[in-house]
């Protein structure tokens, strides 16, 4: 009987070499398949990242059925955004500078300052961090405006005449959590945003399109107001953002310098 071409045993060195060769070939195969899959995806190199959702972040098929409610449409044109920014910001950055010119293309036309995290499942840049910065600025300007406001009548009447008082401390009673909370309440900021035209350009997805109040529309619009102020602070500096906060937000709400 002729001897077999396959050895009946393999030494440890050869076995280790075979295992390494098999592992490398498998890794190469997986790498090749991943590369081919990536090349098969449609690429839209003509548009920047902030104008489109990456293909890998989209589901190929819808799992849930369409809800039985009116279809929600989001603005995708630049003209309404320009008009809303012109009305909201005004000439705070200068007499010859329009509101649309205060924010650059990436911040304005991707509408990061006007995009809520509910839009497109959060796959686009949204305005949470800009709103956080803008809220800090508005809180500070609100506190300063309340300190410049006249003290309440009940405050001076209830003072003990034997307690030392100073005129500079007479308005400290204005800085209460209730006063600041009522001044910058989501309902009042939402009404202000609607008057400036931000309601029609904010990008978000309500939970129930037939019940905007339960979907949190007031909070979304208030967040957009904060985010625009925060975006101005990053683009034009704190002085312009503070001026917009005083003249375009607090003054219409009844707080004057």
Backbone bond lengths (Angstrom), bond angles and torsions (degrees), N, CA, C in turn:
res aa  C-N    CA-C-N  psi(-1)  N-CA   C-N-CA  omega(-1)  CA-C   N-CA-C  phi
1 X - - - 1.478 - - 1.518 108.48 -
2 X 1.330 117.32 124.43 1.469 119.13 -177.20 1.519 111.26 -66.95
3 X 1.317 118.59 147.95 1.470 121.81 -179.88 1.524 111.40 -66.11
4 X 1.329 116.61 147.17 1.475 121.72 179.78 1.516 110.54 -74.36
5 X 1.353 115.69 144.57 1.472 119.89 178.79 1.521 112.10 -73.87
6 X 1.353 117.28 -20.73 1.462 120.85 179.63 1.513 109.60 -91.91
7 X 1.324 119.07 125.71 1.467 119.75 -179.19 1.518 110.94 -66.96
8 X 1.293 115.71 148.02 1.460 121.11 -179.03 1.514 112.60 -78.91
9 X 1.304 118.40 -12.23 1.457 121.51 178.02 1.517 108.81 -145.55
10 X 1.353 115.77 159.60 1.466 122.85 178.10 1.511 107.49 -131.04
11 X 1.307 116.32 130.87 1.462 119.58 179.95 1.523 110.27 -69.86
12 X 1.313 116.63 166.66 1.470 121.35 -176.75 1.517 112.39 -64.70
13 X 1.325 118.25 -36.92 1.471 120.85 179.66 1.516 111.09 -65.40
14 X 1.349 115.83 -44.79 1.464 118.94 179.08 1.528 111.19 -66.22
15 X 1.337 117.23 -37.62 1.462 120.11 178.85 1.517 111.79 -63.29
16 X 1.342 116.39 -40.32 1.464 119.87 178.17 1.522 110.57 -65.68
17 X 1.315 116.83 -40.21 1.460 120.21 179.46 1.523 111.52 -65.18
18 X 1.337 116.44 -39.05 1.464 119.70 177.93 1.528 111.67 -64.67
19 X 1.316 116.80 -40.87 1.465 119.65 178.95 1.525 111.61 -63.72
20 X 1.326 117.30 -43.37 1.465 120.34 178.77 1.514 111.42 -63.40
21 X 1.319 116.56 -40.78 1.466 119.55 179.79 1.519 111.34 -65.28
22 X 1.327 117.04 -39.02 1.467 120.71 178.71 1.524 111.20 -66.48
23 X 1.336 116.74 -40.82 1.468 120.40 179.33 1.516 111.62 -64.46
24 X 1.327 117.20 -42.87 1.462 120.21 -179.78 1.521 111.38 -65.01
25 X 1.340 116.45 -39.40 1.463 118.74 179.82 1.523 111.56 -66.69
26 X 1.346 117.08 -37.75 1.458 119.85 177.38 1.520 111.35 -66.41
27 X 1.333 117.14 -42.65 1.466 119.97 178.68 1.517 111.28 -62.07
28 X 1.334 115.81 -39.87 1.459 118.98 178.53 1.518 111.01 -64.78
29 X 1.331 116.58 -38.42 1.461 119.61 179.35 1.524 111.28 -65.09
30 X 1.338 116.95 -43.18 1.460 119.65 178.40 1.521 110.93 -64.72
31 X 1.319 117.82 -40.13 1.457 120.93 179.87 1.515 110.88 -63.74
32 X 1.320 116.82 -40.30 1.459 120.19 -179.87 1.526 111.28 -65.86
33 X 1.328 116.71 -42.04 1.462 119.50 -179.81 1.523 111.49 -65.97
34 X 1.332 117.44 -39.29 1.462 120.18 178.45 1.517 111.13 -64.64
35 X 1.339 116.22 -38.38 1.449 119.86 179.73 1.525 110.60 -66.84
36 X 1.320 116.74 -41.92 1.457 119.39 178.72 1.521 111.36 -64.84
37 X 1.335 116.91 -36.59 1.465 119.94 178.48 1.519 110.79 -66.10
38 X 1.329 116.29 -40.90 1.464 119.38 178.92 1.515 111.51 -65.92
39 X 1.354 116.23 -36.49 1.457 118.74 179.77 1.524 112.04 -71.27
40 X 1.335 116.64 -23.52 1.459 119.48 -179.84 1.524 112.98 -77.85
41 X 1.350 118.22 -16.01 1.457 121.02 -179.44 1.520 110.36 -73.71
42 X 1.317 118.29 144.19 1.467 119.93 178.71 1.524 111.00 -71.39
43 X 1.296 115.84 131.53 1.457 121.79 179.63 1.520 108.86 -108.43
44 X 1.326 116.01 137.41 1.460 121.88 178.52 1.521 107.67 -119.91
45 X 1.312 114.71 75.79 1.458 119.84 -176.11 1.518 112.35 -73.17
46 X 1.344 117.34 -11.22 1.452 119.00 -178.77 1.522 112.37 -77.63
47 X 1.334 118.35 -14.25 1.452 122.37 179.95 1.518 110.18 -118.04
48 X 1.322 118.09 142.47 1.475 120.38 177.64 1.515 111.69 -71.08
49 X 1.325 115.26 171.92 1.462 121.27 -175.29 1.524 111.78 -61.83
50 X 1.333 117.26 -37.46 1.452 118.94 -172.43 1.520 112.92 -77.61
51 X 1.341 118.13 -4.81 1.459 120.97 177.38 1.522 112.98 -100.40
52 X 1.306 117.86 -2.78 1.452 120.03 -176.74 1.519 110.05 -144.95
53 X 1.308 115.19 159.09 1.454 121.86 174.89 1.522 108.69 -94.48
54 X 1.329 119.50 128.62 1.469 120.31 178.88 1.522 111.29 -55.73
55 X 1.345 117.92 140.96 1.476 119.86 -178.44 1.519 113.21 -58.51
56 X 1.319 117.77 -33.43 1.462 119.72 -178.62 1.530 112.42 -70.05
57 X 1.328 117.94 -16.50 1.459 120.84 -179.86 1.524 112.39 -93.18
58 X 1.321 117.29 4.53 1.457 120.84 178.79 1.528 109.68 -109.43
59 X 1.311 115.20 141.22 1.462 120.48 177.43 1.527 109.47 -77.95
60 X 1.338 117.67 135.64 1.472 118.84 179.65 1.517 113.13 -66.94
61 X 1.338 117.03 -28.36 1.459 121.17 -179.05 1.524 108.68 -138.34
62 X 1.314 115.05 147.94 1.461 120.18 177.09 1.523 109.16 -80.36
63 X 1.331 116.75 129.49 1.457 121.84 -178.29 1.525 110.92 -86.52
64 X 1.323 116.40 -46.30 1.462 119.92 -177.56 1.521 110.56 -88.17
65 X 1.308 117.13 150.03 1.469 119.29 175.08 1.521 110.88 -71.11
66 X 1.306 115.86 158.61 1.458 120.25 178.97 1.525 110.12 -65.46
67 X 1.337 117.45 134.76 1.471 119.29 179.82 1.518 111.25 -68.51
68 X 1.314 115.13 150.68 1.454 121.35 180.00 1.524 109.45 -86.59
69 X 1.315 115.31 73.41 1.453 122.18 179.33 1.522 108.35 -153.46
70 X 1.315 117.88 164.07 1.467 119.55 -179.23 1.528 112.07 -58.74
71 X 1.325 115.86 143.67 1.464 121.51 179.87 1.524 109.21 -72.32
72 X 1.328 115.67 132.15 1.461 121.33 -178.60 1.525 109.34 -93.15
73 X 1.322 116.52 124.84 1.456 122.08 179.74 1.523 109.52 -109.30
74 X 1.322 115.56 139.86 1.462 122.43 -177.66 1.520 108.63 -113.50
75 X 1.310 116.24 140.96 1.454 120.79 179.20 1.525 110.63 -65.42
76 X 1.334 116.67 135.26 1.459 121.77 177.62 1.525 112.36 -127.55
77 X 1.325 116.83 18.63 1.456 121.20 -179.80 1.519 110.05 -110.97
78 X 1.327 115.22 151.99 1.461 120.49 -176.10 1.522 112.91 -84.97
79 X 1.335 117.93 -24.67 1.463 119.47 -176.17 1.524 113.09 -62.90
80 X 1.336 120.23 -46.34 1.473 118.20 177.19 1.521 113.56 -63.19
81 X 1.337 116.77 -32.32 1.468 119.49 177.79 1.522 110.37 -66.74
82 X 1.332 116.68 -43.49 1.466 120.01 178.12 1.526 111.23 -61.02
83 X 1.326 116.27 -43.19 1.466 119.49 -179.65 1.524 111.31 -64.65
84 X 1.327 117.23 -39.99 1.466 120.02 179.84 1.524 111.41 -67.66
85 X 1.332 117.36 -40.22 1.466 119.94 179.03 1.522 111.31 -69.05
86 X 1.335 117.12 -37.37 1.467 119.38 176.21 1.528 111.19 -61.57
87 X 1.319 116.51 -38.76 1.461 120.21 -178.71 1.517 111.76 -75.80
88 X 1.323 116.72 -36.03 1.460 120.25 -177.20 1.524 111.12 -77.98
89 X 1.316 117.76 -54.87 1.469 121.21 -174.65 1.521 111.28 -78.15
90 X 1.338 116.45 -36.66 1.457 119.01 -179.16 1.520 111.72 66.99
91 X 1.326 115.98 -140.09 1.470 121.61 179.20 1.521 111.08 -106.55
92 X 1.320 116.39 37.46 1.466 119.63 -178.90 1.518 112.13 -66.42
93 X 1.330 117.47 -27.85 1.463 120.32 179.69 1.519 112.73 -86.02
94 X 1.319 119.04 -5.13 1.458 122.56 -178.97 1.514 110.05 153.00
95 X 1.316 116.25 158.81 1.455 120.22 -177.41 1.521 112.08 -65.42
96 X 1.330 116.93 -34.48 1.464 121.06 -176.98 1.523 112.66 -101.37
97 X 1.312 118.00 12.49 1.468 122.06 -177.81 1.520 108.36 -111.43
98 X 1.317 116.06 122.47 1.457 120.67 177.68 1.527 110.41 -82.14
99 X 1.313 114.65 163.36 1.452 118.92 179.92 1.510 113.30 -62.75
100 X 1.331 117.04 -34.81 1.460 120.84 -179.78 1.522 112.67 -68.16
101 X 1.332 116.64 -20.24 1.460 120.80 -178.30 1.523 113.08 -89.91
102 X 1.312 118.17 -4.19 1.464 120.12 -178.15 1.520 112.72 -82.63
103 X 1.329 117.97 -22.25 1.462 122.02 179.62 1.515 109.10 -114.40
104 X 1.335 116.77 138.62 1.456 119.72 -178.31 1.527 110.50 -76.20
105 X 1.326 114.93 178.78 1.469 120.30 -172.74 1.514 112.17 -63.59
106 X 1.340 116.87 -41.83 1.458 119.12 -174.86 1.522 111.55 -66.25
107 X 1.331 116.77 -36.60 1.464 119.39 -179.64 1.522 110.62 -80.71
108 X 1.332 116.80 -37.55 1.460 118.95 -173.21 1.529 112.18 -84.45
109 X 1.323 117.16 -51.53 1.452 119.13 -171.12 1.516 113.23 -83.70
110 X 1.269 118.83 -16.39 1.457 117.90 166.21 1.516 109.62 -84.18
111 X 1.327 116.36 -12.55 1.459 123.83 178.79 1.519 111.05 59.31
112 X 1.327 116.09 41.62 1.467 116.94 175.93 1.520 110.71 -61.78
113 X 1.317 116.41 -38.26 1.461 118.37 178.12 1.522 112.24 -72.08
114 X 1.333 117.57 -16.25 1.461 121.62 -179.32 1.522 112.09 -115.79
115 X 1.323 117.73 18.07 1.463 121.96 -177.91 1.516 109.52 -114.44
116 X 1.314 115.56 121.23 1.456 121.59 176.71 1.527 109.71 -85.60
117 X 1.315 116.15 157.01 1.461 119.86 -177.71 1.527 112.97 -66.45
118 X 1.324 117.97 -16.76 1.459 120.33 178.19 1.522 112.79 -75.91
119 X 1.319 117.99 -14.25 1.459 120.65 -178.64 1.523 110.36 -75.49
120 X 1.315 116.21 127.26 1.475 122.69 176.93 1.524 111.82 55.09
121 X 1.322 116.40 35.72 1.468 123.21 177.02 1.533 112.25 58.54
122 X 1.317 117.37 29.60 1.455 120.46 177.47 1.507 114.58 73.11
123 X 1.335 118.56 16.70 1.463 120.58 -179.68 1.520 112.81 -82.09
124 X 1.320 117.96 -13.70 1.466 121.94 174.52 1.530 108.62 -100.52
125 X 1.320 117.64 157.05 1.474 119.03 175.01 1.527 110.71 -60.65
126 X 1.335 116.64 131.27 1.460 120.73 -177.33 1.525 109.76 -119.95
127 X 1.325 116.47 178.96 1.463 121.81 -161.67 1.522 114.69 -102.61
128 X 1.312 119.66 19.52 1.466 120.08 -176.78 1.528 112.38 -61.76
129 X 1.330 117.24 -48.00 1.466 120.24 -177.09 1.527 111.54 -70.96
130 X 1.326 116.86 -36.91 1.463 118.99 175.63 1.524 110.77 -64.29
131 X 1.325 116.93 -39.09 1.465 120.11 178.39 1.525 111.28 -66.86
132 X 1.323 117.10 -35.41 1.473 119.67 177.76 1.526 110.49 -62.02
133 X 1.332 117.18 -44.03 1.467 120.46 178.38 1.522 110.79 -66.94
134 X 1.324 116.73 -44.24 1.458 119.26 -179.27 1.514 113.40 -64.41
135 X 1.313 117.31 -34.40 1.470 119.91 178.11 1.524 111.27 -66.49
136 X 1.330 117.47 -36.73 1.468 119.50 177.33 1.533 110.06 -63.14
137 X 1.322 116.54 -40.06 1.467 120.03 179.95 1.527 110.67 -67.33
138 X 1.311 116.89 -44.25 1.465 119.77 179.95 1.523 111.88 -67.88
139 X 1.310 117.66 -35.21 1.471 119.68 176.33 1.526 111.10 -62.68
140 X 1.328 116.40 -42.65 1.467 120.00 179.11 1.523 111.12 -64.69
141 X 1.328 117.17 -47.29 1.461 119.79 -179.21 1.528 111.59 -66.51
142 X 1.318 117.38 -31.52 1.465 119.94 175.73 1.520 111.24 -67.31
143 X 1.320 116.98 -41.50 1.469 120.28 178.06 1.523 111.14 -63.19
144 X 1.326 117.27 -42.85 1.465 120.18 179.03 1.528 111.08 -65.38
145 X 1.331 116.90 -39.61 1.465 119.52 178.94 1.525 111.47 -67.49
146 X 1.319 117.53 -37.00 1.467 119.97 177.80 1.522 111.53 -68.11
147 X 1.327 117.26 -34.08 1.462 119.78 176.93 1.522 111.92 -67.99
148 X 1.324 116.97 -28.64 1.466 120.31 178.09 1.524 112.48 -85.32
149 X 1.321 117.42 -9.20 1.469 120.93 179.49 1.525 110.05 -78.20
150 X 1.317 118.54 154.12 1.476 120.32 178.70 1.519 110.66 -65.74
151 X 1.309 117.44 148.09 1.469 120.25 -179.65 1.519 110.69 -69.38
152 X 1.308 117.51 155.02 1.473 119.69 176.78 1.517 111.24 -65.53
153 X 1.324 115.98 150.84 1.469 120.54 -176.40 1.519 111.82 -64.99
154 X 1.299 117.14 -35.62 1.461 119.76 -177.52 1.518 111.92 -69.67
155 X 1.340 117.04 -20.92 1.460 119.56 -177.62 1.521 111.37 -69.72
156 X 1.322 118.17 -45.16 1.466 120.59 -178.47 1.532 111.65 -72.87
157 X 1.323 117.93 -29.92 1.464 120.07 -179.23 1.521 112.37 -72.78
158 X 1.335 116.47 -29.50 1.461 119.68 -175.33 1.518 112.98 -89.05
159 X 1.333 118.27 2.37 1.459 120.11 -177.41 1.527 111.10 -75.55
160 X 1.289 114.32 142.55 1.463 120.51 174.25 1.525 107.71 -78.06
161 X 1.316 119.77 125.54 1.476 119.94 -177.99 1.517 113.24 -64.21
162 X 1.321 118.72 -19.45 1.456 120.63 -179.73 1.533 112.75 -85.98
163 X 1.352 117.90 -6.46 1.467 121.37 179.21 1.520 108.41 -90.95
164 X 1.329 115.12 134.13 1.456 119.90 179.65 1.528 109.99 -66.71
165 X 1.299 116.20 131.94 1.462 122.07 177.03 1.516 109.08 -129.08
166 X 1.327 114.20 159.55 1.457 120.46 178.72 1.525 108.07 -137.03
167 X 1.317 117.90 141.32 1.473 118.85 -178.75 1.526 113.76 -58.82
168 X 1.339 117.19 -30.73 1.462 119.43 -179.06 1.519 112.66 -69.02
169 X 1.337 116.71 -18.61 1.463 120.86 -178.83 1.522 112.90 -100.14
170 X 1.315 117.49 3.44 1.468 119.66 -173.68 1.528 112.82 -71.79
171 X 1.331 117.30 -23.37 1.472 119.51 -177.59 1.523 113.14 -99.64
172 X 1.325 117.18 7.26 1.465 118.79 179.22 1.522 111.98 -64.99
173 X 1.317 116.11 -26.20 1.460 118.89 179.72 1.524 112.38 -68.07
174 X 1.345 116.64 -13.68 1.467 119.32 176.00 1.522 112.22 -72.56
175 X 1.325 117.29 -24.42 1.470 121.03 -175.60 1.525 110.54 -86.83
176 X 1.279 115.52 66.26 1.462 120.55 175.47 1.530 108.84 -106.36
177 X 1.314 117.73 151.95 1.479 118.89 177.45 1.522 113.20 -57.53
178 X 1.329 116.41 -34.16 1.465 119.15 179.48 1.527 111.06 -67.04
179 X 1.343 116.85 -41.27 1.464 119.81 -178.77 1.518 111.19 -65.86
180 X 1.318 117.31 -46.92 1.463 120.03 179.33 1.522 111.21 -66.34
181 X 1.330 116.68 -38.97 1.460 119.08 179.82 1.509 113.09 -66.75
182 X 1.319 117.01 -37.78 1.462 119.96 178.58 1.522 111.69 -73.33
183 X 1.337 117.31 -30.53 1.462 119.95 178.93 1.514 111.20 -68.60
184 X 1.328 116.94 -45.12 1.464 122.02 -178.50 1.525 110.83 -106.54
185 X 1.304 117.06 42.58 1.460 119.81 178.86 1.529 109.81 -71.23
186 X 1.323 118.27 148.83 1.474 120.04 178.72 1.524 113.21 -57.33
187 X 1.319 117.25 -33.44 1.462 119.48 -179.60 1.521 111.23 -65.72
188 X 1.329 117.98 -44.27 1.465 120.66 -179.32 1.527 110.96 -69.40
189 X 1.328 117.22 -40.46 1.462 119.63 178.17 1.521 111.32 -67.41
190 X 1.318 117.78 -33.74 1.464 120.15 177.34 1.525 110.87 -66.89
191 X 1.327 117.14 -40.25 1.461 119.79 176.36 1.523 111.11 -64.46
192 X 1.328 116.68 -38.42 1.461 119.94 177.53 1.525 110.89 -65.99
193 X 1.329 117.13 -42.93 1.466 120.49 178.28 1.522 111.41 -62.77
194 X 1.321 117.32 -36.47 1.461 120.54 178.09 1.521 111.08 -66.63
195 X 1.324 117.27 -39.00 1.465 120.28 178.92 1.519 112.09 -66.18
196 X 1.327 117.69 -28.58 1.462 121.43 177.87 1.526 112.86 -86.47
197 X 1.305 118.89 -5.84 1.455 121.65 179.71 1.508 114.94 88.45
198 X 1.333 118.11 11.38 1.464 120.06 -179.76 1.528 112.43 -74.32
199 X 1.309 117.11 -22.21 1.466 119.78 -177.22 1.520 111.62 -62.36
200 X 1.319 117.64 -33.78 1.466 120.70 -176.48 1.521 113.23 -85.09
201 X 1.336 118.62 -7.50 1.469 120.15 -177.54 1.522 113.07 -118.74
202 X 1.321 118.52 -8.45 1.467 120.40 177.61 1.525 108.88 -69.66
203 X 1.318 115.77 132.13 1.464 120.94 -178.91 1.528 109.02 -98.53
204 X 1.322 115.64 116.62 1.452 121.28 177.77 1.519 108.62 -160.41
205 X 1.327 116.23 170.25 1.464 122.11 -179.13 1.517 108.47 -124.76
206 X 1.330 117.87 105.09 1.466 119.75 179.19 1.521 111.48 -68.91
207 X 1.304 115.02 151.09 1.464 120.07 179.22 1.524 110.77 -69.19
208 X 1.321 115.62 -39.52 1.458 121.41 176.64 1.522 107.76 -130.94
209 X 1.314 116.63 110.45 1.460 119.92 -177.08 1.521 112.60 -69.94
210 X 1.323 117.53 -16.81 1.458 120.22 177.45 1.523 112.66 -95.38
211 X 1.330 117.38 3.81 1.465 121.63 177.80 1.528 107.60 -145.94
212 X 1.323 115.77 85.37 1.457 120.55 -173.83 1.525 111.96 -71.88
213 X 1.313 117.13 -29.60 1.463 119.38 -178.40 1.526 111.24 -66.06
214 X 1.323 116.70 -45.11 1.464 119.26 178.95 1.518 112.27 -72.14
215 X 1.325 117.86 -18.66 1.465 121.04 177.29 1.519 112.85 -80.84
216 X 1.337 117.56 -7.18 1.462 120.65 177.30 1.509 114.33 86.35
217 X 1.320 117.13 37.06 1.461 119.79 -177.97 1.526 111.86 -63.71
218 X 1.327 117.58 -38.93 1.462 119.80 -178.56 1.523 111.40 -62.88
219 X 1.310 117.64 -42.17 1.466 120.54 179.36 1.524 110.63 -66.32
220 X 1.325 117.76 -38.42 1.465 121.31 179.66 1.526 110.60 -64.04
221 X 1.327 117.52 -43.89 1.464 120.56 179.80 1.523 111.38 -68.95
222 X 1.327 117.65 -38.67 1.464 119.71 176.36 1.523 110.97 -63.64
223 X 1.320 117.26 -38.39 1.465 120.79 177.02 1.518 111.11 -63.71
224 X 1.326 117.50 -36.99 1.462 120.56 177.78 1.525 111.49 -64.49
225 X 1.333 117.40 -39.18 1.473 120.10 177.08 1.525 110.29 -62.26
226 X 1.315 116.89 -46.66 1.464 120.24 177.23 1.528 111.06 -59.82
227 X 1.332 116.73 -41.58 1.464 120.55 -175.21 1.526 111.98 -67.15
228 X 1.321 117.30 -37.56 1.470 119.35 177.91 1.524 110.37 -64.48
229 X 1.316 117.20 -40.75 1.471 120.31 176.69 1.525 110.31 -63.81
230 X 1.327 117.69 -41.78 1.456 120.31 177.54 1.511 112.80 -65.25
231 X 1.334 117.55 -38.28 1.461 120.39 177.25 1.523 111.39 -65.59
232 X 1.324 117.30 -37.36 1.467 120.29 176.71 1.521 111.20 -64.53
233 X 1.325 116.82 -37.41 1.464 119.58 178.27 1.521 111.41 -63.10
234 X 1.319 117.61 -36.46 1.460 120.58 179.35 1.520 111.99 -76.32
235 X 1.332 117.40 -35.07 1.459 120.56 -174.83 1.527 112.63 -87.10
236 X 1.330 117.09 -42.77 1.461 121.03 -172.80 1.517 113.97 -117.01
237 X 1.306 118.37 -4.46 1.455 120.45 177.53 1.517 112.73 101.57
238 X 1.323 114.51 167.86 1.452 120.42 -176.57 1.510 114.21 -69.31
239 X 1.334 117.93 -28.52 1.469 119.70 -179.13 1.519 111.60 -65.28
240 X 1.340 116.68 -44.65 1.465 120.07 178.66 1.523 110.65 -66.91
241 X 1.330 116.86 -41.47 1.465 120.10 179.41 1.525 111.40 -63.70
242 X 1.332 117.10 -40.13 1.462 120.00 178.36 1.523 111.26 -67.42
243 X 1.330 116.92 -35.95 1.466 119.68 178.42 1.530 110.94 -66.52
244 X 1.321 116.38 -41.36 1.467 119.48 176.66 1.522 110.59 -64.48
245 X 1.317 116.74 -39.29 1.467 120.04 179.03 1.524 111.22 -63.09
246 X 1.321 117.24 -39.77 1.468 120.13 -178.61 1.524 112.10 -75.53
247 X 1.359 115.73 -48.80 1.460 119.74 -170.29 1.524 113.41 -86.17
248 X 1.339 117.31 -32.86 1.459 120.10 -173.44 1.525 114.14 -103.42
249 X 1.344 115.82 -12.04 1.465 118.74 179.89 1.527 110.70 -118.93
250 X 1.333 116.94 -59.30 1.463 119.86 -173.66 1.526 112.55 -72.68
251 X 1.314 117.56 -39.43 1.468 119.49 -179.69 1.529 112.22 -62.68
252 X 1.337 120.30 -45.97 1.474 118.38 174.91 1.525 113.58 -63.69
253 X 1.344 117.06 -24.30 1.464 120.24 178.33 1.523 112.96 -82.59
254 X 1.346 117.58 -3.25 1.461 120.59 175.82 1.507 115.19 106.94
255 X 1.335 118.98 -0.22 1.467 121.98 177.78 1.519 108.89 -100.64
256 X 1.318 116.66 118.33 1.453 121.86 -179.12 1.520 109.25 -111.44
257 X 1.347 114.16 160.63 1.473 119.52 178.27 1.523 110.53 -67.29
